[in-house]
Amino acid sequence: MVAPALLPVLTLPYPLVLLPTARTQVALDEATGSRLIELVQRSDAPQLTVGTVPISTSNSLHSWGTLARVVRVVRPVSRGPQRFYNVTLQGLSRIHFPDLDPTPIGVGPNELLELAVYIPTQDGCPSHEAIGPFRSAASKLLDYIAQDANQQSRRDVYLKISHMIEEVSDDRTPWMADVIVAGINKVEYDDKLAYLAAAGPDQRLRRATELFIKQASISEVTKKIAQSVDESLSKQQKEFFLRQQLAAIQRELNSLNRSSQNSEAPGARTPKTPSELDDNEQSEADDMAEIKSKIEAMAKDSDERKMAVREWKRLQRIPSGSVEHGVIRNYLEWITSIPWPSSAAFAASTSADKLRDRSFLTSARKQLDDDHYGLEKIKKRLIEYLAVVRLKQLQAEREELAASSAMSSAASSNEGAQRSEGDSNWLAIKRIKQALNGYATGVTEKQSVKTSPPLAPRASGASQSRGAATKAVKGPILLFVGPPGTGKTSLGQSIARALDRPFQRISLGGVRDEAEIRGHRRTYVASGPGSIVQALRKAGRPDPVILLDEIDKVGHSNFHGDPSAALLEVLDPEQNHSFNDHYINVPIDLSQVLFICTSNSLETMASPLLDRCEIVHLSGYTYDEKIHIARKFLLPKQLKANGLTPEHVTLTDSALLHIATHYTREAGVRSLERAISAVVRYKAVEWAEFSDVTGITDVSQVPAPEAQEKLGRVYRKLVEEHELEKILGIARWDEEEMHREERRGLIYGLVVTGMGEGGILPIETTAVPGTGQLKLTGSLGEVIKESGELALSWVKSHAFDLYITKLRSQDPLKVPDPIDIHLHLPSGAVKKDGPSAGIAMTCAFVSLLTGATVPASVAMTGEVTLRGRVGPVGGIKEKVLGAHRAGVAKLILPWANRKDVEHDVPLEVRAEVQIVFVRSMEDVLEAAFGKGVLSWRRDVVVAGLESRL
């Protein structure tokens, strides 16, 4: 509290209590009114500030009061003996009188005293434990008041205030509590005094929550009794009416008595709480009432509300024991639990506050960087989407605010015609409006006494959130394609955290039934909605992040339907605003959902489904990236999972590199994580045995290795490279790739395995006696066989130019002696196909027939044509990374793949590997064998230059 100050304090007669933000009128006698006018005239401030304190029937003053602003003083008009001054007061903030004696002091009402006043300071933002129940209780009470309102305009105002409660920021909730409590007419005098004494934000919200629950319970009981009476009312028998009313009241009293006995039973150790498994009529009635309230909360004239109302009416006509009753009730539970974007219950559920934050994009970047290392292209695309979401949200709020201001101006002009002073609820609306208007004009700007800081009122939460929902950004369909273990699924979780949206994962691997996507029709037994609707229900919001995992493994067309075709409507941004689930049978808006699909390859996906997705490729990691990921993510994760801390285990960089190069061979990091987990478990066993023998439980107390020998056990937290074979066993991958040989007819090509890992593959050729035939082995596909035939045809057509034959008409396989060429690709059990080995096969044939050799440190990839042109191939990043891991010093790549290298290959890899881009086979042979190693006839060189031109 601030220092005490002497203020004029006005005593309020019983049962009048002035609360902050409220406005009231007080009639003062001539002496008190004249003194108040003198104080107004002597005050330097534009408006006089006085204190108010409630006074009971025994003339005792309360220790808490309200600081009020004197809005207006009206002098008496009559000249009779009863002359009263009408004073209008506006409540500002709470004040405390700690020196007051609670005993009666003989002070009457409407007297002006001078007392020492303490003004409580603001204690900051209330806790979330107090804000949540307050919002719920206030919304429930305002909904009851809105239902009791006679006119639609008043009902809309109550619903608007209810939506403001959901939209108001946390630090404004205590002020909102003062506004609502001051606007309720039926609050008892003692409850008002208790609420006035609640100074702290948490205490004030809890008192307000208790008041709202009490008022809502009274309204609920009154309504229930009236409904119970009306449903069984007989106009001919007055006695029957009275007995029904008495029975309804008796049931409510018995229910209250049972609950009080369970909570206050003497000698009971723990009060018996009702079980959720108990099935009684009251729980059944509560469930049906909840379904009904959810139907009423749906947007009017919407398709979902029309369907729900029609099914609700059917449910009322069907007996509860019927099978159809259970079917309809299950359907109503599903349709009311879906977060419809147009419904009032879910209108304010978007994370608008997070999007308004200026540091939103910065925090999103930090979230993505904290969760994943590298992946710059993917992060850039996601930041673009988040920026568009934020800009569209702010634009929608500005447009909605302008529309709200226009509607408020039109509504204020018609307020006088629609107002009825006889309705107490409308008086409450008037008081709340006065409080809002007074607060908006800055009532505390020029006061001499320190009060709460002014807060500008927010725009209508309902209209604002609805406008934002209707103008929300369409969620893109992102398809992450890459090898296993590269972080596709975890990227979806990071996006959800950055957007502050719920995350749901749907696994499509092995799905063969279309109904698992679209749901079963209600004509089937035990039917239900599809996985998309189930994910929406779990998320509870119309704009979650839904991950469609392993979309390339979804089943194809069969007698159950085509699941991939069912996904077409889900993943089409132009159609998914009206997705039709067979069970719900009402169009569902999926346009606000951010769909993320994951796939290991694009070959098995249907082309129409692929056309609707925005493809984002995730390639494998370099060794440097793997070591960084292991150090930052994998090792801490495994230490925590195995009950250790970073002080227990330390892996050197050489040990991590040895694990990545000799114990794993993958594009992702899953095998690397498993290997690190094995190392951590090994050290966990060592630490447990060391701790059991020595009794040392704190790793910081472990002595030096020399002193540990005396304890009988030795524990070293450092794991070095030479220890890995003892822990992980013999390395799965040796260094035979590092020791390649240079020999005639042997060329090293670049490949991408089925798991997305790049590497090198030797292409072996040899000449055997024969008839001039070509033999291909190594589980080769049709395309790679054609590449071998193309390569041999090009070599035959240029044999004279390369000095292999003496005449152009001679066949190098038949002159001077007929031979066969056998081309083999090792690892014969692995199927191989693709055009990327064309230039490597050509170089192998040239090396075999000329006797020149290609250095073992050279590898190449590219497609070849009959004219000798080098065409582009795919998987450049994977191939370059694989060659770098294998220690290749020089790479020969097609000229058309130059941009792929510049954009995808890390700079540190390009700095360590020499990359030569080629356009024709002449460039390939010069880069592979060396300049001047192969002799070309002059006419061929000229022809080659002419072909370039």
ZIRA-V775507 format. One record per residue. N is the residue number from 1. RES is the residue in three letters. OMEGA is omega in whole degrees, 0 to 359 (999 if undefined). Layout:
N:RES:OMEGA / N:RES:OMEGA
This chain:
1:MET:176 / 2:VAL:182 / 3:ALA:181 / 4:PRO:179 / 5:ALA:177 / 6:LEU:181 / 7:LEU:169 / 8:PRO:185 / 9:VAL:181 / 10:LEU:178 / 11:THR:181 / 12:LEU:182 / 13:PRO:175 / 14:TYR:2 / 15:PRO:184 / 16:LEU:176 / 17:VAL:178 / 18:LEU:179 / 19:LEU:175 / 20:PRO:182 / 21:THR:181 / 22:ALA:178 / 23:ARG:182 / 24:THR:177 / 25:GLN:181 / 26:VAL:177 / 27:ALA:182 / 28:LEU:176 / 29:ASP:188 / 30:GLU:182 / 31:ALA:180 / 32:THR:179 / 33:GLY:178 / 34:SER:179 / 35:ARG:179 / 36:LEU:179 / 37:ILE:177 / 38:GLU:178 / 39:LEU:178 / 40:VAL:182 / 41:GLN:180 / 42:ARG:184 / 43:SER:177 / 44:ASP:182 / 45:ALA:178 / 46:PRO:180 / 47:GLN:184 / 48:LEU:176 / 49:THR:180 / 50:VAL:174 / 51:GLY:175 / 52:THR:180 / 53:VAL:178 / 54:PRO:178 / 55:ILE:183 / 56:SER:179 / 57:THR:178 / 58:SER:179 / 59:ASN:174 / 60:SER:183 / 61:LEU:176 / 62:HIS:182 / 63:SER:179 / 64:TRP:177 / 65:GLY:184 / 66:THR:172 / 67:LEU:187 / 68:ALA:176 / 69:ARG:179 / 70:VAL:183 / 71:VAL:184 / 72:ARG:175 / 73:VAL:181 / 74:VAL:180 / 75:ARG:179 / 76:PRO:180 / 77:VAL:183 / 78:SER:179 / 79:ARG:180 / 80:GLY:181 / 81:PRO:181 / 82:GLN:179 / 83:ARG:184 / 84:PHE:174 / 85:TYR:177 / 86:ASN:184 / 87:VAL:176 / 88:THR:183 / 89:LEU:176 / 90:GLN:181 / 91:GLY:182 / 92:LEU:184 / 93:SER:180 / 94:ARG:173 / 95:ILE:186 / 96:HIS:177 / 97:PHE:186 / 98:PRO:184 / 99:ASP:182 / 100:LEU:175 / 101:ASP:183 / 102:PRO:180 / 103:THR:180 / 104:PRO:182 / 105:ILE:175 / 106:GLY:178 / 107:VAL:180 / 108:GLY:178 / 109:PRO:177 / 110:ASN:174 / 111:GLU:182 / 112:LEU:181 / 113:LEU:174 / 114:GLU:186 / 115:LEU:174 / 116:ALA:188 / 117:VAL:172 / 118:TYR:180 / 119:ILE:180 / 120:PRO:175 / 121:THR:178 / 122:GLN:181 / 123:ASP:180 / 124:GLY:184 / 125:CYS:178 / 126:PRO:182 / 127:SER:179 / 128:HIS:179 / 129:GLU:179 / 130:ALA:184 / 131:ILE:184 / 132:GLY:177 / 133:PRO:180 / 134:PHE:180 / 135:ARG:182 / 136:SER:182 / 137:ALA:180 / 138:ALA:179 / 139:SER:180 / 140:LYS:181 / 141:LEU:180 / 142:LEU:176 / 143:ASP:177 / 144:TYR:180 / 145:ILE:179 / 146:ALA:179 / 147:GLN:180 / 148:ASP:181 / 149:ALA:184 / 150:ASN:184 / 151:GLN:181 / 152:GLN:181 / 153:SER:179 / 154:ARG:179 / 155:ARG:178 / 156:ASP:179 / 157:VAL:179 / 158:TYR:179 / 159:LEU:178 / 160:LYS:177 / 161:ILE:178 / 162:SER:178 / 163:HIS:176 / 164:MET:179 / 165:ILE:180 / 166:GLU:184 / 167:GLU:185 / 168:VAL:181 / 169:SER:186 / 170:ASP:183 / 171:ASP:178 / 172:ARG:182 / 173:THR:176 / 174:PRO:177 / 175:TRP:178 / 176:MET:178 / 177:ALA:178 / 178:ASP:182 / 179:VAL:185 / 180:ILE:180 / 181:VAL:179 / 182:ALA:181 / 183:GLY:179 / 184:ILE:186 / 185:ASN:190 / 186:LYS:178 / 187:VAL:181 / 188:GLU:184 / 189:TYR:180 / 190:ASP:178 / 191:ASP:177 / 192:LYS:179 / 193:LEU:180 / 194:ALA:178 / 195:TYR:179 / 196:LEU:181 / 197:ALA:179 / 198:ALA:185 / 199:ALA:183 / 200:GLY:180 / 201:PRO:180 / 202:ASP:181 / 203:GLN:180 / 204:ARG:179 / 205:LEU:180 / 206:ARG:177 / 207:ARG:178 / 208:ALA:178 / 209:THR:178 / 210:GLU:179 / 211:LEU:182 / 212:PHE:178 / 213:ILE:180 / 214:LYS:180 / 215:GLN:179 / 216:ALA:178 / 217:SER:178 / 218:ILE:179 / 219:SER:181 / 220:GLU:180 / 221:VAL:180 / 222:THR:180 / 223:LYS:181 / 224:LYS:178 / 225:ILE:180 / 226:ALA:178 / 227:GLN:179 / 228:SER:180 / 229:VAL:184 / 230:ASP:183 / 231:GLU:183 / 232:SER:184 / 233:LEU:174 / 234:SER:183 / 235:LYS:183 / 236:GLN:186 / 237:GLN:178 / 238:LYS:179 / 239:GLU:179 / 240:PHE:177 / 241:PHE:182 / 242:LEU:179 / 243:ARG:178 / 244:GLN:178 / 245:GLN:179 / 246:LEU:179 / 247:ALA:179 / 248:ALA:178 / 249:ILE:180 / 250:GLN:178 / 251:ARG:179 / 252:GLU:178 / 253:LEU:179 / 254:ASN:179 / 255:SER:178 / 256:LEU:180 / 257:ASN:179 / 258:ARG:180 / 259:SER:179 / 260:SER:177 / 261:GLN:179 / 262:ASN:183 / 263:SER:185 / 264:GLU:180 / 265:ALA:180 / 266:PRO:177 / 267:GLY:180 / 268:ALA:181 / 269:ARG:179 / 270:THR:179 / 271:PRO:181 / 272:LYS:179 / 273:THR:180 / 274:PRO:181 / 275:SER:177 / 276:GLU:179 / 277:LEU:180 / 278:ASP:181 / 279:ASP:179 / 280:ASN:183 / 281:GLU:182 / 282:GLN:178 / 283:SER:177 / 284:GLU:180 / 285:ALA:179 / 286:ASP:179 / 287:ASP:179 / 288:MET:177 / 289:ALA:178 / 290:GLU:177 / 291:ILE:180 / 292:LYS:179 / 293:SER:178 / 294:LYS:177 / 295:ILE:179 / 296:GLU:180 / 297:ALA:179 / 298:MET:180 / 299:ALA:181 / 300:LYS:180 / 301:ASP:176 / 302:SER:182 / 303:ASP:182 / 304:GLU:179 / 305:ARG:179 / 306:LYS:179 / 307:MET:181 / 308:ALA:179 / 309:VAL:179 / 310:ARG:179 / 311:GLU:178 / 312:TRP:178 / 313:LYS:175 / 314:ARG:181 / 315:LEU:181 / 316:GLN:182 / 317:ARG:184 / 318:ILE:179 / 319:PRO:184 / 320:SER:180 / 321:GLY:182 / 322:SER:177 / 323:VAL:180 / 324:GLU:178 / 325:HIS:179 / 326:GLY:179 / 327:VAL:182 / 328:ILE:180 / 329:ARG:177 / 330:ASN:178 / 331:TYR:179 / 332:LEU:177 / 333:GLU:180 / 334:TRP:186 / 335:ILE:178 / 336:THR:180 / 337:SER:178 / 338:ILE:178 / 339:PRO:180 / 340:TRP:183 / 341:PRO:183 / 342:SER:184 / 343:SER:181 / 344:ALA:183 / 345:ALA:183 / 346:PHE:183 / 347:ALA:184 / 348:ALA:186 / 349:SER:182 / 350:THR:183 / 351:SER:183 / 352:ALA:180 / 353:ASP:179 / 354:LYS:180 / 355:LEU:179 / 356:ARG:182 / 357:ASP:182 / 358:ARG:180 / 359:SER:183 / 360:PHE:182 / 361:LEU:178 / 362:THR:179 / 363:SER:178 / 364:ALA:176 / 365:ARG:181 / 366:LYS:179 / 367:GLN:180 / 368:LEU:180 / 369:ASP:179 / 370:ASP:184 / 371:ASP:185 / 372:HIS:177 / 373:TYR:182 / 374:GLY:178 / 375:LEU:187 / 376:GLU:181 / 377:LYS:180 / 378:ILE:180 / 379:LYS:179 / 380:LYS:179 / 381:ARG:180 / 382:LEU:178 / 383:ILE:175 / 384:GLU:179 / 385:TYR:181 / 386:LEU:178 / 387:ALA:178 / 388:VAL:178 / 389:VAL:182 / 390:ARG:181 / 391:LEU:179 / 392:LYS:179 / 393:GLN:180 / 394:LEU:178 / 395:GLN:179 / 396:ALA:179 / 397:GLU:178 / 398:ARG:179 / 399:GLU:181 / 400:GLU:179 / 401:LEU:177 / 402:ALA:178 / 403:ALA:180 / 404:SER:179 / 405:SER:178 / 406:ALA:179 / 407:MET:179 / 408:SER:179 / 409:SER:179 / 410:ALA:182 / 411:ALA:182 / 412:SER:179 / 413:SER:181 / 414:ASN:186 / 415:GLU:183 / 416:GLY:181 / 417:ALA:185 / 418:GLN:187 / 419:ARG:177 / 420:SER:184 / 421:GLU:182 / 422:GLY:183 / 423:ASP:181 / 424:SER:179 / 425:ASN:179 / 426:TRP:174 / 427:LEU:177 / 428:ALA:176 / 429:ILE:180 / 430:LYS:181 / 431:ARG:179 / 432:ILE:177 / 433:LYS:179 / 434:GLN:179 / 435:ALA:180 / 436:LEU:181 / 437:ASN:178 / 438:GLY:180 / 439:TYR:181 / 440:ALA:181 / 441:THR:175 / 442:GLY:184 / 443:VAL:185 / 444:THR:186 / 445:GLU:188 / 446:LYS:180 / 447:GLN:180 / 448:SER:180 / 449:VAL:182 / 450:LYS:178 / 451:THR:181 / 452:SER:180 / 453:PRO:182 / 454:PRO:178 / 455:LEU:179 / 456:ALA:180 / 457:PRO:179 / 458:ARG:174 / 459:ALA:182 / 460:SER:181 / 461:GLY:183 / 462:ALA:181 / 463:SER:181 / 464:GLN:183 / 465:SER:178 / 466:ARG:177 / 467:GLY:178 / 468:ALA:181 / 469:ALA:182 / 470:THR:181 / 471:LYS:182 / 472:ALA:180 / 473:VAL:175 / 474:LYS:181 / 475:GLY:178 / 476:PRO:177 / 477:ILE:182 / 478:LEU:178 / 479:LEU:178 / 480:PHE:181 / 481:VAL:179 / 482:GLY:180 / 483:PRO:177 / 484:PRO:175 / 485:GLY:181 / 486:THR:173 / 487:GLY:182 / 488:LYS:182 / 489:THR:181 / 490:SER:174 / 491:LEU:177 / 492:GLY:177 / 493:GLN:178 / 494:SER:178 / 495:ILE:179 / 496:ALA:178 / 497:ARG:179 / 498:ALA:179 / 499:LEU:185 / 500:ASP:179 / 501:ARG:175 / 502:PRO:183 / 503:PHE:178 / 504:GLN:181 / 505:ARG:178 / 506:ILE:180 / 507:SER:182 / 508:LEU:180 / 509:GLY:179 / 510:GLY:178 / 511:VAL:183 / 512:ARG:184 / 513:ASP:179 / 514:GLU:182 / 515:ALA:176 / 516:GLU:176 / 517:ILE:185 / 518:ARG:182 / 519:GLY:177 / 520:HIS:175 / 521:ARG:186 / 522:ARG:177 / 523:THR:180 / 524:TYR:177 / 525:VAL:179 / 526:ALA:179 / 527:SER:181 / 528:GLY:180 / 529:PRO:180 / 530:GLY:185 / 531:SER:179 / 532:ILE:179 / 533:VAL:177 / 534:GLN:178 / 535:ALA:177 / 536:LEU:180 / 537:ARG:179 / 538:LYS:181 / 539:ALA:179 / 540:GLY:180 / 541:ARG:181 / 542:PRO:183 / 543:ASP:179 / 544:PRO:170 / 545:VAL:182 / 546:ILE:180 / 547:LEU:176 / 548:LEU:189 / 549:ASP:177 / 550:GLU:183 / 551:ILE:178 / 552:ASP:181 / 553:LYS:177 / 554:VAL:182 / 555:GLY:180 / 556:HIS:188 / 557:SER:175 / 558:ASN:183 / 559:PHE:174 / 560:HIS:185 / 561:GLY:181 / 562:ASP:181 / 563:PRO:179 / 564:SER:176 / 565:ALA:177 / 566:ALA:179 / 567:LEU:183 / 568:LEU:180 / 569:GLU:180 / 570:VAL:188 / 571:LEU:177 / 572:ASP:182 / 573:PRO:180 / 574:GLU:183 / 575:GLN:188 / 576:ASN:172 / 577:HIS:179 / 578:SER:179 / 579:PHE:184 / 580:ASN:173 / 581:ASP:185 / 582:HIS:182 / 583:TYR:181 / 584:ILE:176 / 585:ASN:175 / 586:VAL:180 / 587:PRO:182 / 588:ILE:182 / 589:ASP:177 / 590:LEU:185 / 591:SER:180 / 592:GLN:181 / 593:VAL:174 / 594:LEU:180 / 595:PHE:175 / 596:ILE:179 / 597:CYS:176 / 598:THR:182 / 599:SER:175 / 600:ASN:179 / 601:SER:180 / 602:LEU:187 / 603:GLU:184 / 604:THR:180 / 605:MET:177 / 606:ALA:183 / 607:SER:176 / 608:PRO:178 / 609:LEU:179 / 610:LEU:181 / 611:ASP:182 / 612:ARG:185 / 613:CYS:173 / 614:GLU:190 / 615:ILE:176 / 616:VAL:184 / 617:HIS:173 / 618:LEU:181 / 619:SER:179 / 620:GLY:181 / 621:TYR:171 / 622:THR:178 / 623:TYR:178 / 624:ASP:178 / 625:GLU:179 / 626:LYS:179 / 627:ILE:178 / 628:HIS:178 / 629:ILE:179 / 630:ALA:182 / 631:ARG:187 / 632:LYS:188 / 633:PHE:192 / 634:LEU:182 / 635:LEU:175 / 636:PRO:179 / 637:LYS:181 / 638:GLN:176 / 639:LEU:179 / 640:LYS:181 / 641:ALA:183 / 642:ASN:173 / 643:GLY:179 / 644:LEU:179 / 645:THR:177 / 646:PRO:177 / 647:GLU:181 / 648:HIS:187 / 649:VAL:174 / 650:THR:177 / 651:LEU:177 / 652:THR:179 / 653:ASP:178 / 654:SER:178 / 655:ALA:178 / 656:LEU:179 / 657:LEU:179 / 658:HIS:177 / 659:ILE:183 / 660:ALA:185 / 661:THR:187 / 662:HIS:182 / 663:TYR:177 / 664:THR:177 / 665:ARG:186 / 666:GLU:176 / 667:ALA:180 / 668:GLY:184 / 669:VAL:182 / 670:ARG:178 / 671:SER:176 / 672:LEU:178 / 673:GLU:178 / 674:ARG:178 / 675:ALA:177 / 676:ILE:177 / 677:SER:178 / 678:ALA:178 / 679:VAL:181 / 680:VAL:179 / 681:ARG:178 / 682:TYR:179 / 683:LYS:177 / 684:ALA:177 / 685:VAL:179 / 686:GLU:181 / 687:TRP:180 / 688:ALA:179 / 689:GLU:178 / 690:PHE:180 / 691:SER:180 / 692:ASP:183 / 693:VAL:186 / 694:THR:183 / 695:GLY:179 / 696:ILE:181 / 697:THR:180 / 698:ASP:184 / 699:VAL:179 / 700:SER:180 / 701:GLN:180 / 702:VAL:181 / 703:PRO:179 / 704:ALA:181 / 705:PRO:179 / 706:GLU:181 / 707:ALA:182 / 708:GLN:182 / 709:GLU:178 / 710:LYS:181 / 711:LEU:181 / 712:GLY:179 / 713:ARG:178 / 714:VAL:178 / 715:TYR:176 / 716:ARG:182 / 717:LYS:182 / 718:LEU:177 / 719:VAL:182 / 720:GLU:187 / 721:GLU:185 / 722:HIS:179 / 723:GLU:188 / 724:LEU:180 / 725:GLU:176 / 726:LYS:183 / 727:ILE:187 / 728:LEU:182 / 729:GLY:180 / 730:ILE:182 / 731:ALA:180 / 732:ARG:184 / 733:TRP:179 / 734:ASP:185 / 735:GLU:181 / 736:GLU:177 / 737:GLU:181 / 738:MET:183 / 739:HIS:178 / 740:ARG:182 / 741:GLU:179 / 742:GLU:182 / 743:ARG:183 / 744:ARG:177 / 745:GLY:182 / 746:LEU:179 / 747:ILE:178 / 748:TYR:178 / 749:GLY:181 / 750:LEU:182 / 751:VAL:171 / 752:VAL:181 / 753:THR:180 / 754:GLY:178 / 755:MET:178 / 756:GLY:180 / 757:GLU:178 / 758:GLY:179 / 759:GLY:178 / 760:ILE:181 / 761:LEU:178 / 762:PRO:175 / 763:ILE:186 / 764:GLU:175 / 765:THR:176 / 766:THR:180 / 767:ALA:179 / 768:VAL:177 / 769:PRO:182 / 770:GLY:185 / 771:THR:179 / 772:GLY:181 / 773:GLN:177 / 774:LEU:179 / 775:LYS:183 / 776:LEU:177 / 777:THR:179 / 778:GLY:180 / 779:SER:184 / 780:LEU:176 / 781:GLY:184 / 782:GLU:184 / 783:VAL:182 / 784:ILE:174 / 785:LYS:177 / 786:GLU:177 / 787:SER:177 / 788:GLY:178 / 789:GLU:176 / 790:LEU:181 / 791:ALA:180 / 792:LEU:178 / 793:SER:179 / 794:TRP:180 / 795:VAL:178 / 796:LYS:182 / 797:SER:180 / 798:HIS:181 / 799:ALA:179 / 800:PHE:181 / 801:ASP:181 / 802:LEU:179 / 803:TYR:174 / 804:ILE:176 / 805:THR:181 / 806:LYS:180 / 807:LEU:180 / 808:ARG:184 / 809:SER:182 / 810:GLN:176 / 811:ASP:182 / 812:PRO:179 / 813:LEU:182 / 814:LYS:181 / 815:VAL:0 / 816:PRO:180 / 817:ASP:179 / 818:PRO:180 / 819:ILE:169 / 820:ASP:176 / 821:ILE:178 / 822:HIS:178 / 823:LEU:184 / 824:HIS:173 / 825:LEU:184 / 826:PRO:187 / 827:SER:186 / 828:GLY:180 / 829:ALA:181 / 830:VAL:180 / 831:LYS:182 / 832:LYS:178 / 833:ASP:180 / 834:GLY:184 / 835:PRO:191 / 836:SER:181 / 837:ALA:185 / 838:GLY:184 / 839:ILE:178 / 840:ALA:177 / 841:MET:179 / 842:THR:178 / 843:CYS:178 / 844:ALA:178 / 845:PHE:179 / 846:VAL:179 / 847:SER:181 / 848:LEU:187 / 849:LEU:180 / 850:THR:183 / 851:GLY:177 / 852:ALA:182 / 853:THR:177 / 854:VAL:179 / 855:PRO:182 / 856:ALA:180 / 857:SER:181 / 858:VAL:174 / 859:ALA:187 / 860:MET:174 / 861:THR:179 / 862:GLY:179 / 863:GLU:182 / 864:VAL:176 / 865:THR:179 / 866:LEU:178 / 867:ARG:182 / 868:GLY:177 / 869:ARG:179 / 870:VAL:181 / 871:GLY:181 / 872:PRO:178 / 873:VAL:180 / 874:GLY:177 / 875:GLY:184 / 876:ILE:183 / 877:LYS:180 / 878:GLU:181 / 879:LYS:180 / 880:VAL:179 / 881:LEU:178 / 882:GLY:178 / 883:ALA:178 / 884:HIS:178 / 885:ARG:181 / 886:ALA:177 / 887:GLY:178 / 888:VAL:183 / 889:ALA:185 / 890:LYS:180 / 891:LEU:175 / 892:ILE:185 / 893:LEU:177 / 894:PRO:178 / 895:TRP:181 / 896:ALA:179 / 897:ASN:181 / 898:ARG:181 / 899:LYS:177 / 900:ASP:179 / 901:VAL:183 / 902:GLU:185 / 903:HIS:190 / 904:ASP:186 / 905:VAL:179 / 906:PRO:184 / 907:LEU:181 / 908:GLU:177 / 909:VAL:179 / 910:ARG:180 / 911:ALA:184 / 912:GLU:182 / 913:VAL:175 / 914:GLN:183 / 915:ILE:179 / 916:VAL:179 / 917:PHE:187 / 918:VAL:179 / 919:ARG:185 / 920:SER:180 / 921:MET:176 / 922:GLU:176 / 923:ASP:180 / 924:VAL:182 / 925:LEU:179 / 926:GLU:180 / 927:ALA:185 / 928:ALA:185 / 929:PHE:183 / 930:GLY:182 / 931:LYS:178 / 932:GLY:179 / 933:VAL:178 / 934:LEU:179 / 935:SER:177 / 936:TRP:174 / 937:ARG:189 / 938:ARG:183 / 939:ASP:178 / 940:VAL:178 / 941:VAL:178 / 942:VAL:179 / 943:ALA:179 / 944:GLY:178 / 945:LEU:179 / 946:GLU:180 / 947:SER:176 / 948:ARG:179 / 949:LEU:999
